[in-house]
């Protein structure tokens, strides 16, 4: 069974928060860009898998199968996954332009939430298309899918509630991911749900490393950017 070091990553207000898993206790990282975050984590040891809660592989037209299949699998938690805009919409300079691009190329508009996360999508997109990290596998995840797999069903309570956060901490602990009370800068600047999501992403990264993860769709789609597009759990 693989024991290579892995990193789970989630976006946060300060940029990105990461939880690394290896042989010892989970370790937390915080950085303004995905490149800086992975460089921080790699400085403490090589990474085998990086799992990120952000769309990877942007459709040129229409919708990604990954989003459609993941929403179906999420049950009551389906609103937690927004439909990824087409590339032209993500790269648009403002929301009206993004709406126009989406209607032209996908046949429908996009939410302001989806447009707002565009900067994070492009941060990862530029990093992967410019200089992919050597010998590191990078995959897309959605923490609610990971938690659903951990629990055996989509969770009832939202992650922003006390009950939801506690249930997620419990599931992670049962999987051997026990987060320390002191996570340094990450614990000070990242929200609780962002840390929990990064830890869930790390759980999936570990499954990818061990060859026990599944992806939606299988096999992944590929668009003009050449990046495999699938959500892993």
C-alpha positions, 0 to 999 in steps of 0.5 A, spaced: 500 500 500 502 506 498 505 511 503 507 517 499 506 524 501 499 527 499 496 534 499 489 536 499 487 543 497 481 548 498 480 555 496 480 560 502 479 568 503 487 568 504 488 564 497 489 557 498 489 552 504 492 545 504 493 539 508 498 534 507 498 527 509 504 522 510 506 518 516 505 522 522 500 528 523 497 532 518 500 538 516 497 545 514 499 550 509 497 557 507 499 561 501 496 566 496 497 562 490 497 554 488 504 555 486 506 557 493 502 553 497 505 547 493 512 549 494 511 550 501 508 543 502 514 540 497 519 543 501 517 539 507 518 533 503 516 530 495 508 530 494 505 524 490 498 527 489 495 533 490 488 534 490 484 540 489 477 543 490 477 547 484 475 545 476 481 542 472 479 542 465 475 547 462 470 545 457 470 550 450 462 549 449 456 545 453 457 543 460 462 538 463 460 531 465 464 531 471 459 536 474 453 533 472 455 526 474 457 529 481 451 533 482 447 527 481 451 523 486 451 529 491 443 528 492 441 533 497 448 536 497 447 538 490 447 545 490 454 545 493 457 544 486 456 549 481 456 548 474 463 550 471 463 555 466 466 554 459 473 557 458 471 563 455 466 565 460 472 564 466 476 568 462 471 574 461 473 581 464 466 582 467 460 578 469 456 581 463 461 578 458 461 572 462 454 571 462 454 573 454 459 567 453 456 562 457 449 563 453 453 563 447 457 557 448 453 553 453 446 555 452 445 558 459 448 563 463 452 562 470 451 564 477 455 570 480 458 565 485 461 561 479 464 567 476 467 569 482 471 563 483 474 564 476 480 567 479 482 561 483 480 556 477 485 560 472 490 560 478 490 553 478 489 552 470 495 557 469 500 553 474 498 546 470 498 548 463 505 553 464 509 548 468 506 542 471 510 539 477 514 534 476 512 527 478 506 529 481 499 527 480 494 533 480 486 531 480 480 535 482 476 533 488 469 536 491 469 535 498 462 534 499 463 527 495 469 525 499 465 526 505 459 522 502 463 517 501 466 517 508 459 517 511 456 512 506 451 517 504 451 525 502 451 529 509 444 532 512 447 538 515 451 543 511 458 544 513 457 551 515 453 549 521 456 546 528 453 539 527 456 539 520 463 541 522 463 536 528 460 530 523 465 532 518 471 532 523 468 525 526 468 522 519 476 525 518 478 522 525 475 515 523 479 515 517 485 517 521 485 524 519 486 528 526 487 535 525 491 538 531 488 544 535 494 549 532 494 549 525 499 555 525 497 560 520 492 556 516 488 555 523 488 563 524 486 565 517 482 559 513 475 558 515 473 552 519 469 549 513 475 550 508 480 546 513 475 541 513 474 541 506 482 541 505 482 535 509 477 531 505 481 533 499 487 530 502 483 523 504 481 523 496 488 524 494 491 518 499 485 514 495 488 516 489 495 514 491 493 507 493 489 506 487 482 505 490 479 512 488 474 513 483 472 518 478 466 521 475 466 520 469 470 514 468 474 515 463 475 523 464 473 528 459 479 532 455 477 539 452 482 543 448 486 545 454 488 537 454 487 537 462 483 530 464 477 533 467 474 528 472 472 529 479 475 524 484 473 521 490 
